[in-house]
Amino acid sequence: MYIAMEYAAQGSLLSQIKRVPLAEEVAAPFLFQTLCGLSYLHRRKVIHRDIKAANILLGESGVAKLTDFGLATPTEATGQKMEQLTMLVGSVYWMSPESISKGIQSESGDVWSVGCTAIELVTGVPPFFDRTPVNALYHIAESTESPVPNTVSELMQDFLACCLQRNPDVRAKLTELVHHEWFASCGVDTSVVPDGDLASLLSTTHNSSGSPAGGAVSSIAQEVERYLFGDRLAEREDWLKSGGLATAVNALTTITAEDSYRIVRSLAFESQRAASESSVFFESLGDTEFWGLDLVVLATMDTVATLFSDCCDHQPPTCRNYAPSHKHALQLVLRSSDVGPQCISALHRLLVCRLDGEASASTDAPKNRRELRHSSMYIAPTVSTDAARVRFLADDGIAVLRDIVQSMCLQAFREKTEPLVRWENIDKLLEIVLSFAPAAGSDQEDNLPTMGDNWLIAVQEACMHNCPSALHLLMYSIDSRDGIVSGERVIVGRLISVGSQPLLDYETRLKVAECLPRLQAQYPEASKALCDVHGNIPLITHMMRHAPPSGSVDSMLSVLTALCESGDMAEACASYDGMLTLVIQKILEAQQRGSPQCLDRSLRLTELLFSRAPHPEWFVTSRQLTQRLIEIIGTPSLNVESSGNPESADAKCRTSAVTRAKRLLNALAAQSISV
């Protein structure tokens, strides 16, 4: 058997750089074409595993051709093929850290190799080429050294940094890289790539009339492209208004997979054009059953994500099938590890980011390339946030988000892994849910999910991974009319654990602390949990150590005092020796700040603890405590006569503080005699 293959007249890129490394402007088109070819493979669930200059050939017209598929393997493999996915294969200097250290072979590994190949093209050698192969393997897997050279332009450094993220979960996707501004700076035209689809870039062209060239497309696909890509705006709009788009969508399940991919790709392309023109495209799409189809089979997730994101920005909420609140659409795109972050950002942008007023929508430009489409593709949203939120509620979108977040968080909890979409995007989904909470004191209906067992576990897990919205949602549930359903002891532990984290800001820490007295008063089980001497009391002590900003009242002290008004809580706190140290610290801070209120409050706390102390000798033998009390009694500024108006709040606190100090000193002396 003979196999006839295209002849690559100009050889490989390796042969080109052996003479002299390529300039960035020369290397960029080859890398762009390589990304397109690689995307074609990934869409068909195949990874290459050996991307490097030697495996990229140049044809007669100078177009890059990806070759050498000897190590390529399906990503959805079983049996012997599955073993290939965990084998250490590839060329040493182009291998990703995870493939070396964990044997993980994925699309992300190919992206890493693209970054190494880019360095190879402009410097002549891949990263760490000055090391032996064995040493390079170890260095790639274990070192934190960045392989990005500082001899290239800043834009290329940014492109390389996107490719060479050591964590494969945060490494850039092909759909992001192909729109990187480095390509545009090098003169590469990326505008011909529909956002989210790269599969047929090199083989798909259009003639001057706007019709697709070639005869591989079915008549229905060709008809769709004839209308959507034609130059006659009126004809296109008439086709949309007459139900042509609905006909095309209905045909998706009756044609080949290639043709359905082609049609959905065309719809994604058109959605971007319709975003900047006056068109009924989004209304027409909303009148079809597009989101009810099995789009996993009929399209690529990239094209579906593009359509969903554009619908969030531009589809009228009055549509029959409104994408941002459509149950199937939300479940499909928000759960995806590949396109979930993009779609979550679009939904968050629609329902939360523009709540401050519609006027801000026109300036709500993208801030992060990983969250939004490339800024050059960005079109200001045209949808009313208020109308979108009304429709989202009407379609029970909050319940759908609850189910999505709950399933991902429970899976992360059980498997001890990060959610598919990462915790920062879980936080965005929770912020959307929280944004529908009624304002304090309003009669608005409470549409937030009841804090049942599974939802509680999901929110708690998000709290433990520093999701602020989860924390606020938990605190809201404590204050809500229905409160929490179960798990009071667990909630107490979670709140205290979160509140004692060292990097938490004071205001958030205070909000967490202020929930504790309410839990103590409302739930007996929570009250018992607070008195855990070996677990919660040390953490509470640590939480309360944080001083307020300069010039502010020590509200943490008020919280702790309120908790210790309960005899059981006071006894538990007094049983922990670190609490006495905290009290002395609070007395000293009040003296230094010159705050009569804080001083009186800290002495009240000391009285509560001493009255229930299982070990009163700790207080009796504390020289620091005795010294503080003597100083307070002898401080002239605390004398009522020197305080001005004796009826002022400050004067009353001074009097109370001196009285408490004398009473405590006498009690300590009496206890000392009895001991």
C-alpha positions as semicolon CSV with decimal commas, in nm:
position;residue;x (nm);y (nm);z (nm)
1;M;0,000;0,000;0,000
2;Y;0,121;0,347;-0,089
3;I;0,022;0,671;0,083
4;A;0,046;0,993;-0,118
5;M;0,103;1,304;0,096
6;E;0,144;1,672;0,026
7;Y;0,504;1,774;-0,034
8;A;0,631;2,041;0,207
9;A;0,874;2,220;-0,021
10;Q;1,016;2,454;0,243
11;G;1,082;2,187;0,505
12;S;1,015;2,226;0,875
13;L;1,027;2,539;1,089
14;L;1,325;2,383;1,263
15;S;1,521;2,397;0,938
16;Q;1,426;2,764;0,907
17;I;1,552;2,864;1,252
18;K;1,875;2,667;1,221
19;R;2,000;2,946;0,998
20;V;1,871;3,233;1,211
21;P;1,584;3,268;1,464
22;L;1,266;3,422;1,329
23;A;1,149;3,775;1,398
24;E;0,825;3,796;1,592
25;E;0,641;3,927;1,284
26;V;0,752;3,618;1,090
27;A;0,686;3,366;1,367
28;A;0,338;3,495;1,459
29;P;0,153;3,377;1,142
30;F;0,302;3,028;1,174
31;L;0,197;3,005;1,538
32;F;-0,150;3,135;1,455
33;Q;-0,193;2,868;1,188
34;T;-0,061;2,604;1,429
35;L;-0,324;2,706;1,685
36;C;-0,593;2,671;1,419
37;G;-0,479;2,321;1,328
38;L;-0,446;2,223;1,691
39;S;-0,799;2,346;1,760
40;Y;-0,926;2,120;1,481
41;L;-0,768;1,824;1,662
42;H;-0,902;1,920;2,004
43;R;-1,254;1,957;1,872
44;R;-1,230;1,597;1,761
45;K;-1,103;1,489;2,102
46;V;-0,745;1,425;1,990
47;I;-0,430;1,562;2,152
48;H;-0,102;1,587;1,958
49;R;0,148;1,554;2,248
50;D;0,454;1,649;2,042
51;I;0,419;2,010;1,923
52;K;0,758;2,157;1,827
53;A;0,924;2,336;1,535
54;A;1,046;2,009;1,383
55;N;0,686;1,889;1,351
56;I;0,555;2,200;1,173
57;L;0,615;2,189;0,798
58;L;0,583;2,469;0,543
59;G;0,396;2,409;0,220
60;E;0,455;2,572;-0,115
61;S;0,254;2,882;-0,020
62;G;0,418;2,914;0,320
63;V;0,120;2,780;0,516
64;A;0,217;2,591;0,833
65;K;0,117;2,224;0,842
66;L;0,104;2,030;1,169
67;T;0,259;1,686;1,123
68;D;0,394;1,376;1,302
69;F;0,094;1,225;1,476
70;G;0,288;0,928;1,607
71;L;0,218;1,027;1,967
72;A;-0,132;1,166;1,911
73;T;-0,407;0,994;2,108
74;P;-0,782;1,035;2,173
75;T;-0,875;1,212;2,497
76;E;-1,178;0,989;2,543
77;A;-0,985;0,663;2,548
78;T;-1,041;0,321;2,704
79;G;-0,822;0,014;2,753
80;Q;-0,479;0,037;2,595
81;K;-0,553;0,389;2,469
82;M;-0,625;0,495;2,826
83;E;-0,279;0,376;2,928
84;Q;-0,132;0,601;2,660
85;L;-0,292;0,902;2,829
86;T;-0,087;0,840;3,144
87;M;0,244;0,754;2,977
88;L;0,541;0,988;2,989
89;V;0,569;1,073;2,619
90;G;0,678;1,369;2,412
91;S;0,995;1,564;2,346
92;V;1,162;1,661;2,672
93;Y;1,205;2,038;2,634
94;W;0,847;2,087;2,511
95;M;0,670;1,874;2,777
96;S;0,434;2,033;3,029
97;P;0,491;2,015;3,407
98;E;0,179;1,804;3,470
99;S;0,270;1,550;3,201
100;I;0,610;1,497;3,367
101;S;0,512;1,496;3,734
102;K;0,165;1,338;3,716
103;G;0,147;1,177;3,373
104;I;-0,154;1,395;3,287
105;Q;-0,202;1,426;2,911
106;S;-0,460;1,683;2,800
107;E;-0,529;1,970;2,562
108;S;-0,359;2,201;2,813
109;G;-0,034;2,012;2,758
110;D;-0,048;2,099;2,387
111;V;-0,095;2,466;2,480
112;W;0,223;2,451;2,694
113;S;0,409;2,301;2,396
114;V;0,287;2,586;2,174
115;G;0,444;2,832;2,419
116;C;0,773;2,638;2,414
117;T;0,763;2,630;2,033
118;A;0,706;3,007;2,021
119;I;1,021;3,056;2,230
120;E;1,204;2,813;2,004
121;L;1,109;3,007;1,691
122;V;1,228;3,348;1,815
123;T;1,537;3,238;2,012
124;G;1,649;2,930;1,820
125;V;1,611;2,688;2,114
126;P;1,327;2,578;2,346
127;P;1,321;2,670;2,717
128;F;1,587;2,515;2,946
129;F;1,781;2,383;2,645
130;D;2,105;2,455;2,832
131;R;2,026;2,167;3,070
132;T;2,064;1,794;3,013
133;P;1,739;1,614;2,924
134;V;1,715;1,448;3,268
135;N;1,787;1,774;3,449
136;A;1,542;1,959;3,224
137;L;1,266;1,710;3,307
138;Y;1,316;1,770;3,678
139;H;1,344;2,147;3,635
140;I;1,024;2,173;3,428
141;A;0,828;1,962;3,677
142;E;0,958;2,106;4,005
143;S;1,100;2,454;3,947
144;T;0,893;2,773;3,968
145;E;1,126;2,953;3,728
146;S;0,941;3,123;3,443
147;P;1,061;3,010;3,100
148;V;0,944;3,338;2,940
149;P;1,247;3,526;2,800
150;N;1,279;3,899;2,862
151;T;1,432;3,957;2,519
152;V;1,097;3,953;2,337
153;S;0,830;4,222;2,322
154;E;0,595;4,280;2,615
155;L;0,298;4,155;2,413
156;M;0,478;3,833;2,327
157;Q;0,580;3,793;2,691
158;D;0,212;3,816;2,781
159;F;0,121;3,560;2,513
160;L;0,389;3,323;2,643
161;A;0,276;3,374;3,002
162;C;-0,075;3,267;2,899
163;C;0,062;2,950;2,739
164;L;0,313;2,865;3,013
165;Q;0,101;2,883;3,327
166;R;0,223;2,595;3,543
167;N;-0,129;2,518;3,666
168;P;-0,308;2,357;3,369
169;D;-0,647;2,466;3,506
170;V;-0,561;2,835;3,464
171;R;-0,360;2,796;3,147
172;A;-0,511;2,982;2,851
173;K;-0,749;2,808;2,613
174;L;-0,700;2,807;2,236
175;T;-1,005;3,031;2,193
176;E;-0,831;3,293;2,406
177;L;-0,489;3,261;2,248
178;V;-0,608;3,301;1,891
179;H;-0,743;3,646;1,980
180;H;-0,434;3,755;2,170
181;E;-0,336;4,108;2,076
182;W;0,021;3,998;2,003
183;F;-0,101;3,849;1,673
184;A;-0,265;4,175;1,570
185;S;0,051;4,367;1,661
186;C;0,241;4,139;1,424
187;G;-0,001;4,200;1,138
188;V;-0,196;3,873;1,166
189;D;-0,562;3,916;1,075
190;T;-0,760;3,731;1,343
191;S;-1,093;3,897;1,265
192;V;-1,186;3,619;1,022
193;V;-1,205;3,371;1,306
194;P;-1,559;3,348;1,448
195;D;-1,525;3,366;1,826
196;G;-1,532;3,012;1,958
197;D;-1,472;2,827;1,629
198;L;-1,136;2,759;1,467
199;A;-1,204;2,422;1,312
200;S;-1,231;2,500;0,943
201;L;-1,036;2,827;0,924
202;L;-0,782;2,720;0,663
203;S;-1,022;2,528;0,441
204;T;-1,322;2,766;0,455
205;T;-1,330;3,076;0,234
206;H;-1,604;3,287;0,078
207;N;-1,636;3,429;-0,270
208;S;-1,725;3,787;-0,348
209;S;-2,099;3,722;-0,323
210;G;-2,066;3,600;0,031
211;S;-2,147;3,235;-0,051
212;P;-1,920;2,958;0,076
213;A;-1,683;2,805;-0,175
214;G;-1,672;2,431;-0,233
215;G;-1,949;2,173;-0,246
216;A;-1,899;1,990;0,085
217;V;-2,176;2,178;0,260
218;S;-2,537;2,058;0,247
219;S;-2,800;2,276;0,080
220;I;-2,948;2,390;0,413
221;A;-2,607;2,495;0,547
222;Q;-2,529;2,671;0,221
223;E;-2,864;2,850;0,236
224;V;-2,796;2,971;0,590
225;E;-2,456;3,110;0,497
226;R;-2,592;3,268;0,180
227;Y;-2,831;3,480;0,384
228;L;-2,616;3,545;0,689
229;F;-2,292;3,623;0,505
230;G;-2,449;3,809;0,214
231;D;-2,403;4,182;0,161
232;R;-2,775;4,260;0,143
233;L;-2,886;4,363;0,492
234;A;-3,253;4,391;0,398
235;E;-3,257;4,041;0,248
236;R;-3,096;3,898;0,562
237;E;-3,345;4,071;0,791
238;D;-3,640;3,957;0,580
239;W;-3,510;3,599;0,598
240;L;-3,485;3,622;0,977
241;K;-3,832;3,774;1,014
242;S;-3,991;3,514;0,784
243;G;-3,880;3,223;1,003
244;G;-3,575;3,120;0,804
245;L;-3,366;3,086;1,117
246;A;-3,627;2,863;1,282
247;T;-3,621;2,638;0,975
248;A;-3,242;2,612;0,995
249;V;-3,252;2,529;1,367
250;N;-3,518;2,261;1,313
251;A;-3,297;2,104;1,046
252;L;-2,996;2,066;1,279
253;T;-3,109;1,724;1,402
254;T;-3,163;1,589;1,048
255;I;-2,827;1,670;0,886
256;T;-2,472;1,548;0,934
257;A;-2,262;1,652;1,232
258;E;-2,025;1,848;1,009
259;D;-2,313;2,046;0,861
260;S;-2,473;2,117;1,198
261;Y;-2,136;2,237;1,328
262;R;-2,113;2,462;1,023
263;I;-2,458;2,613;1,075
264;V;-2,412;2,679;1,447
265;R;-2,073;2,830;1,369
266;S;-2,247;3,062;1,125
267;L;-2,499;3,160;1,392
268;A;-2,217;3,245;1,633
269;F;-2,048;3,453;1,365
270;E;-2,373;3,633;1,292
271;S;-2,441;3,700;1,662
272;Q;-2,125;3,908;1,680
273;R;-2,218;4,107;1,373
274;A;-2,577;4,153;1,496
275;A;-2,441;4,292;1,824
276;S;-2,305;4,596;1,642
277;E;-2,587;4,639;1,389
278;S;-2,960;4,692;1,399
279;S;-3,084;4,337;1,351
280;V;-3,364;4,104;1,462
281;F;-3,122;3,812;1,487
282;F;-3,145;3,774;1,867
283;E;-3,525;3,802;1,864
284;S;-3,539;3,541;1,588
285;L;-3,305;3,307;1,775
286;G;-3,526;3,344;2,084
287;D;-3,828;3,231;1,882
288;T;-3,660;2,900;1,794
289;E;-3,606;2,584;2,002
290;F;-3,228;2,617;1,970
291;W;-3,152;2,592;2,343
292;G;-3,368;2,283;2,381
293;L;-3,157;2,080;2,136
294;D;-2,874;1,844;2,227
295;L;-2,609;2,101;2,146
296;V;-2,327;1,884;2,281
297;V;-2,377;1,667;1,971
298;L;-2,480;1,936;1,723
299;A;-2,215;2,202;1,788
300;T;-1,889;2,283;1,959
301;M;-1,905;2,428;2,308
302;D;-1,704;2,729;2,193
303;T;-1,968;2,835;1,941
304;V;-2,250;2,768;2,189
305;A;-2,070;2,980;2,450
306;T;-2,032;3,264;2,200
307;L;-2,404;3,260;2,129
308;F;-2,493;3,247;2,500
309;S;-2,258;3,534;2,588
310;D;-2,391;3,751;2,305
311;C;-2,749;3,673;2,409
312;C;-2,668;3,788;2,762
313;D;-2,562;4,124;2,622
314;H;-2,814;4,174;2,344
315;Q;-3,113;3,938;2,347
316;P;-3,442;4,103;2,454
317;P;-3,585;3,941;2,771
318;T;-3,926;3,931;2,602
319;C;-3,814;3,645;2,374
320;R;-4,004;3,319;2,406
321;N;-3,680;3,129;2,476
322;Y;-3,454;3,374;2,657
323;A;-3,103;3,225;2,671
324;P;-2,983;3,383;3,002
325;S;-3,274;3,224;3,192
326;H;-3,327;2,910;2,981
327;K;-3,283;2,605;3,203
328;H;-3,111;2,387;2,942
329;A;-2,886;2,670;2,826
330;L;-2,772;2,746;3,181
331;Q;-2,710;2,382;3,267
332;L;-2,514;2,329;2,947
333;V;-2,277;2,625;2,947
334;L;-2,230;2,703;3,317
335;R;-2,113;2,352;3,406
336;S;-1,847;2,339;3,134
337;S;-1,485;2,356;3,246
338;D;-1,388;2,502;2,907
339;V;-1,650;2,771;2,844
340;G;-1,816;2,795;3,186
341;P;-1,600;3,087;3,309
342;Q;-1,676;3,291;2,995
343;C;-2,051;3,229;3,021
344;I;-2,062;3,286;3,397
345;S;-1,892;3,622;3,346
346;A;-2,146;3,715;3,079
347;L;-2,440;3,623;3,303
348;H;-2,282;3,800;3,601
349;R;-2,223;4,107;3,386
350;L;-2,591;4,108;3,287
351;L;-2,754;4,045;3,626
352;V;-2,509;4,200;3,874
353;C;-2,242;4,428;3,728
354;R;-2,487;4,680;3,581
355;L;-2,723;4,704;3,879
356;D;-2,594;5,054;3,958
357;G;-2,770;5,195;3,653
358;E;-2,815;5,141;3,283
359;A;-2,594;5,441;3,205
360;S;-2,292;5,245;3,320
361;A;-2,360;4,970;3,069
362;S;-2,207;5,158;2,780
363;T;-1,880;5,196;2,967
364;D;-1,876;4,849;3,118
365;A;-1,576;4,753;2,906
366;P;-1,398;4,421;2,964
367;K;-1,122;4,426;3,222
368;N;-0,989;4,072;3,191
369;R;-0,907;3,882;2,875
370;R;-0,981;3,552;3,048
371;E;-1,331;3,660;3,148
372;L;-1,453;3,834;2,835
373;R;-1,394;3,808;2,468
374;H;-1,107;4,007;2,328
375;S;-1,166;4,378;2,380
376;S;-1,150;4,452;2,008
377;M;-1,454;4,223;1,967
378;Y;-1,645;4,378;2,258
379;I;-1,979;4,548;2,194
380;A;-2,151;4,746;2,471
381;P;-2,456;4,561;2,613
382;T;-2,800;4,677;2,500
383;V;-3,023;4,478;2,738
384;S;-3,198;4,632;3,039
385;T;-3,067;4,473;3,358
386;D;-3,398;4,526;3,539
387;A;-3,594;4,354;3,261
388;A;-3,343;4,068;3,251
389;R;-3,373;4,017;3,628
390;V;-3,753;4,010;3,611
391;R;-3,739;3,745;3,339
392;F;-3,473;3,549;3,529
393;L;-3,702;3,532;3,832
394;A;-4,006;3,441;3,622
395;D;-3,818;3,149;3,465
396;D;-3,703;3,026;3,809
397;G;-3,342;3,093;3,716
398;I;-3,235;3,110;4,081
399;A;-3,340;2,749;4,137
400;V;-3,140;2,646;3,829
401;L;-2,831;2,829;3,957
402;R;-2,878;2,668;4,299
403;D;-2,881;2,320;4,143
404;I;-2,572;2,398;3,932
405;V;-2,371;2,544;4,219
406;Q;-2,487;2,274;4,458
407;S;-2,384;1,987;4,232
408;M;-2,041;2,136;4,156
409;C;-1,967;2,222;4,520
410;L;-2,083;1,884;4,649
411;Q;-1,864;1,712;4,392
412;A;-1,569;1,927;4,499
413;F;-1,647;1,847;4,863
414;R;-1,664;1,471;4,806
415;E;-1,362;1,450;4,577
416;K;-1,150;1,714;4,756
417;T;-1,091;1,891;4,426
418;E;-1,159;2,231;4,273
419;P;-1,492;2,275;4,091
420;L;-1,492;2,244;3,713
421;V;-1,525;2,621;3,673
422;R;-1,292;2,715;3,964
423;W;-1,393;2,880;4,291
424;E;-1,380;3,239;4,169
425;N;-1,658;3,159;3,921
426;I;-1,860;2,973;4,184
427;D;-1,840;3,299;4,380
428;K;-1,982;3,490;4,081
429;L;-2,277;3,250;4,059
430;L;-2,341;3,289;4,432
431;E;-2,322;3,667;4,394
432;I;-2,594;3,646;4,129
433;V;-2,813;3,450;4,370
434;L;-2,738;3,691;4,655
435;S;-2,823;3,994;4,438
436;F;-3,188;3,884;4,444
437;A;-3,209;3,910;4,825
438;P;-3,467;4,170;4,932
439;A;-3,337;4,490;5,084
440;A;-3,340;4,513;5,461
441;G;-3,681;4,623;5,590
442;S;-3,854;4,584;5,252
443;D;-4,170;4,383;5,185
444;Q;-4,018;4,230;4,873
445;E;-4,064;3,855;4,840
446;D;-3,761;3,652;4,944
447;N;-3,666;3,447;4,638
448;L;-3,342;3,301;4,774
449;P;-3,314;2,922;4,821
450;T;-3,396;2,781;5,164
451;M;-3,079;2,673;5,345
452;G;-3,144;2,298;5,334
453;D;-2,885;2,028;5,399
454;N;-2,719;1,998;5,056
455;W;-2,737;2,370;4,979
456;L;-2,588;2,442;5,321
457;I;-2,297;2,202;5,258
458;A;-2,238;2,362;4,917
459;V;-2,236;2,717;5,057
460;Q;-2,012;2,611;5,347
461;E;-1,764;2,451;5,109
462;A;-1,750;2,772;4,907
463;C;-1,696;2,965;5,232
464;M;-1,397;2,749;5,313
465;H;-1,244;2,840;4,977
466;N;-1,266;3,216;5,034
467;C;-1,579;3,291;4,833
468;P;-1,708;3,621;4,981
469;S;-2,055;3,581;4,832
470;A;-2,094;3,242;4,999
471;L;-2,010;3,398;5,332
472;H;-2,260;3,682;5,282
473;L;-2,524;3,432;5,169
474;L;-2,470;3,229;5,484
475;M;-2,496;3,540;5,701
476;Y;-2,809;3,649;5,514
477;S;-2,970;3,311;5,585
478;I;-2,904;3,355;5,956
479;D;-3,085;3,691;5,950
480;S;-3,367;3,590;5,713
481;R;-3,724;3,521;5,818
482;D;-3,698;3,143;5,776
483;G;-3,341;3,119;5,900
484;I;-3,145;2,800;5,855
485;V;-3,306;2,458;5,844
486;S;-3,036;2,243;6,003
487;G;-2,667;2,212;6,076
488;E;-2,639;2,494;6,330
489;R;-2,329;2,343;6,493
490;V;-2,158;2,310;6,156
491;I;-2,247;2,667;6,059
492;V;-2,095;2,798;6,380
493;G;-1,773;2,611;6,309
494;R;-1,759;2,731;5,949
495;L;-1,824;3,094;6,042
496;I;-1,559;3,092;6,312
497;S;-1,307;2,918;6,084
498;V;-1,366;3,174;5,809
499;G;-1,365;3,469;6,049
500;S;-1,031;3,368;6,200
501;Q;-0,846;3,356;5,868
502;P;-0,550;3,597;5,885
503;L;-0,599;3,759;5,541
504;L;-0,963;3,853;5,599
505;D;-1,029;4,227;5,615
506;Y;-1,160;4,374;5,941
507;E;-1,506;4,472;5,812
508;T;-1,582;4,123;5,681
509;R;-1,439;3,966;5,997
510;L;-1,668;4,190;6,205
511;K;-1,974;4,092;6,001
512;V;-1,893;3,726;6,063
513;A;-1,846;3,789;6,435
514;E;-2,176;3,980;6,461
515;C;-2,361;3,669;6,338
516;L;-2,248;3,468;6,639
517;P;-2,466;3,636;6,907
518;R;-2,769;3,598;6,679
519;L;-2,695;3,229;6,629
520;Q;-2,643;3,194;7,003
521;A;-2,983;3,347;7,077
522;Q;-3,182;3,165;6,805
523;Y;-3,042;2,812;6,803
524;P;-2,966;2,601;7,115
525;E;-2,733;2,374;6,917
526;A;-2,538;2,676;6,795
527;S;-2,509;2,802;7,152
528;K;-2,363;2,468;7,260
529;A;-2,120;2,467;6,969
530;L;-1,992;2,812;7,062
531;C;-1,887;2,676;7,403
532;D;-1,646;2,422;7,251
533;V;-1,333;2,495;7,458
534;H;-1,101;2,283;7,247
535;G;-1,220;2,395;6,903
536;N;-1,424;2,712;6,871
537;I;-1,313;2,914;7,177
538;P;-0,944;2,932;7,066
539;L;-1,056;3,039;6,717
540;I;-1,292;3,301;6,860
541;T;-1,005;3,431;7,072
542;H;-0,787;3,456;6,762
543;M;-1,066;3,632;6,570
544;M;-1,116;3,889;6,845
545;R;-0,746;3,978;6,864
546;H;-0,770;4,188;6,549
547;A;-0,785;4,555;6,641
548;P;-1,019;4,791;6,451
549;P;-0,888;5,061;6,217
550;S;-0,750;5,370;6,385
551;G;-1,024;5,595;6,522
552;S;-1,294;5,326;6,515
553;V;-1,481;5,172;6,805
554;D;-1,371;4,819;6,894
555;S;-1,692;4,645;6,789
556;M;-1,527;4,303;6,823
557;L;-1,511;4,367;7,196
558;S;-1,884;4,438;7,203
559;V;-1,952;4,109;7,022
560;L;-1,742;3,907;7,265
561;T;-1,904;4,077;7,564
562;A;-2,249;4,004;7,425
563;L;-2,158;3,637;7,381
564;C;-2,028;3,614;7,739
565;E;-2,352;3,752;7,885
566;S;-2,447;3,386;7,862
567;G;-2,312;3,209;8,170
568;D;-2,217;2,893;7,980
569;M;-2,026;3,094;7,720
570;A;-1,849;3,299;7,989
571;E;-1,746;2,979;8,167
572;A;-1,618;2,824;7,845
573;C;-1,417;3,135;7,756
574;A;-1,273;3,160;8,108
575;S;-1,163;2,795;8,078
576;Y;-0,926;2,889;7,795
577;D;-0,610;3,055;7,926
578;G;-0,562;3,252;7,605
579;M;-0,883;3,445;7,675
580;L;-0,733;3,612;7,983
581;T;-0,439;3,730;7,772
582;L;-0,689;3,871;7,519
583;V;-0,882;4,058;7,790
584;I;-0,565;4,218;7,928
585;Q;-0,471;4,317;7,570
586;K;-0,813;4,479;7,519
587;I;-0,783;4,675;7,847
588;L;-0,439;4,801;7,744
589;E;-0,561;4,896;7,393
590;A;-0,853;5,091;7,546
591;Q;-0,613;5,278;7,773
592;Q;-0,380;5,361;7,486
593;R;-0,667;5,474;7,261
594;G;-0,815;5,684;7,541
595;S;-1,158;5,530;7,484
596;P;-1,377;5,525;7,799
597;Q;-1,642;5,317;7,619
598;C;-1,395;5,043;7,521
599;L;-1,234;5,049;7,864
600;D;-1,571;5,007;8,038
601;R;-1,665;4,731;7,794
602;S;-1,337;4,540;7,846
603;L;-1,377;4,559;8,225
604;R;-1,736;4,433;8,195
605;L;-1,603;4,137;7,996
606;T;-1,341;4,074;8,265
607;E;-1,613;4,068;8,532
608;L;-1,821;3,820;8,332
609;L;-1,526;3,587;8,285
610;F;-1,404;3,608;8,644
611;S;-1,753;3,541;8,784
612;R;-1,771;3,205;8,597
613;A;-1,400;3,115;8,591
614;P;-1,329;2,746;8,668
615;H;-0,972;2,856;8,748
616;P;-1,002;3,190;8,935
617;E;-0,638;3,158;9,037
618;W;-0,543;3,249;8,677
619;F;-0,693;3,593;8,735
620;V;-0,562;3,626;9,090
621;T;-0,203;3,549;8,996
622;S;-0,200;3,769;8,683
623;R;0,027;4,060;8,767
624;Q;-0,059;4,231;8,438
625;L;-0,430;4,232;8,521
626;T;-0,369;4,369;8,871
627;Q;-0,136;4,637;8,730
628;R;-0,396;4,746;8,471
629;L;-0,667;4,776;8,737
630;I;-0,447;4,982;8,969
631;E;-0,354;5,214;8,678
632;I;-0,720;5,267;8,590
633;I;-0,815;5,354;8,947
634;G;-0,526;5,599;8,972
635;T;-0,568;5,764;8,631
636;P;-0,661;6,132;8,683
637;S;-0,832;6,164;8,345
638;L;-1,088;5,904;8,452
639;N;-1,191;6,122;8,747
640;V;-1,544;6,254;8,697
641;E;-1,451;6,606;8,811
642;S;-1,197;6,637;8,528
643;S;-1,429;6,504;8,259
644;G;-1,643;6,811;8,206
645;N;-2,015;6,737;8,188
646;P;-2,082;6,450;8,435
647;E;-2,398;6,355;8,241
648;S;-2,214;6,294;7,912
649;A;-2,174;5,942;7,778
650;D;-1,796;5,960;7,817
651;A;-1,826;6,073;8,180
652;K;-2,064;5,789;8,262
653;C;-1,827;5,536;8,100
654;R;-1,535;5,677;8,300
655;T;-1,728;5,646;8,624
656;S;-1,840;5,294;8,535
657;A;-1,487;5,189;8,438
658;V;-1,335;5,310;8,768
659;T;-1,616;5,142;8,964
660;R;-1,565;4,813;8,779
661;A;-1,187;4,831;8,830
662;K;-1,229;4,880;9,207
663;R;-1,486;4,602;9,225
664;L;-1,260;4,364;9,034
665;L;-0,957;4,451;9,246
666;N;-1,153;4,382;9,565
667;A;-1,285;4,054;9,423
668;L;-0,933;3,945;9,328
669;A;-0,809;4,029;9,675
670;A;-1,092;3,835;9,838
671;Q;-1,032;3,537;9,613
672;S;-0,660;3,552;9,693
673;I;-0,734;3,526;10,067
674;S;-0,971;3,231;10,015
675;V;-0,717;3,051;9,797
